């Protein structure tokens, strides 16, 4: 499964480096699997040019994420485990840790010790999924997926519980988009101004909807007008 996903993603190295025996042995095994299926999936393969990897953190590298996805794809119980997590009574303070436990996978012989195909072997093995990434998965994938299932199943109680978890979820790591948003929209407020992951997601959405379509001095940005119109409505005063 790793060979198939790496081949389709376009992230599989074209050549062996011949610099690190352990790495080259793993890459060769993946290629030995992939070349047999490459023609079958030729219409699905992503061009390498689509990937922009400059500046990405080694631990968050897409190659490592694909390795994690390959483990999930073989877990027939993953959906039911997430449903069980959803049904459990989990304190707000334990939300991230409990989801991390549900999504964690067994150690990988190669990827628990490497961040990329070309990175040196780590001194200590690292799990494929960490607490920081769990928050990103929770607010962008897991909670929305479970919420829409609750909506379609007309389970109002579960829907309400998932909404509570979403707004109670602790904040994710700070990033360049959030720093830009706080500078432009919140007068340079510190990261503590955003109490949880939901507030971060809302601010990121504003950046995508407005800041990404304006220049550095916010020319012709429609957000101020929308905010003025909203605050002028009954029940939305400045208090």
C-alpha positions, 0 to 999 in steps of 0.5 A: 500500500505504501508503494502504491500511494507513493507512486500515485502521489509522485513522491517516490524518488526517481533514483537511489542515492547510494549514500544511505544503505538502509534508505536505498534498501527501502526505496528499492523495495518500494520501487520493486512493488510499484513498477509492477502496478505503475501502468495500471495507475498511470492515469492517477499519478500526480505530476511532481511539479504539483508539490511545493515542499520548500519550508515544510517541517521534516516531521510534517513532510508529505512523504511521512503523511503518505506513510501514515495514510497507508497504515490507516487504509489497511485498518478495517476498524478505523471508522468504527473506532472513530464512532466509538470515540465519538460516543464516549464521554470524554472530558474537554481536557482529554479530547486531543489525547483520546483522539490521538489514541484512536488514530495512532498506528503501530511503529513503522520499520522505516518511517518511525525512524525517518522524516523523508526518503533522504533524511538521516535515521533519527536517534530515537523513533518517533510516532507517525502521528503526534498531538499537534497533527491530531488537532489539525485532523480533528477540526478539518476532518474527523469532527466535520465527518462525524457531524455530517453523519450525525446530521444525516442520521438525525441524531441531534444529541450526537450533533450537539456533542460534536459541536461542543467538542469542536468549540472546546478543542484546544488551539493548534500550533501557531503558523504564518497564516495566523500571525498574518491574520492577527497582525492585519485584523487583530492589531498584532494580538498575541496567539493567546487572543485565540482561545481554541482551534475553532477561533483559529479556523475562523481566522484562517477562513477570513484570510482565505476569503479576503486577505488572499484576494487583496494586497498588503495594504488591504485595498478594496477589501470587502471585510470591513464593510461586511463587519459594519453591516453585521454590527449594524443589525439588531442584536449585534451591537459593539457590546 
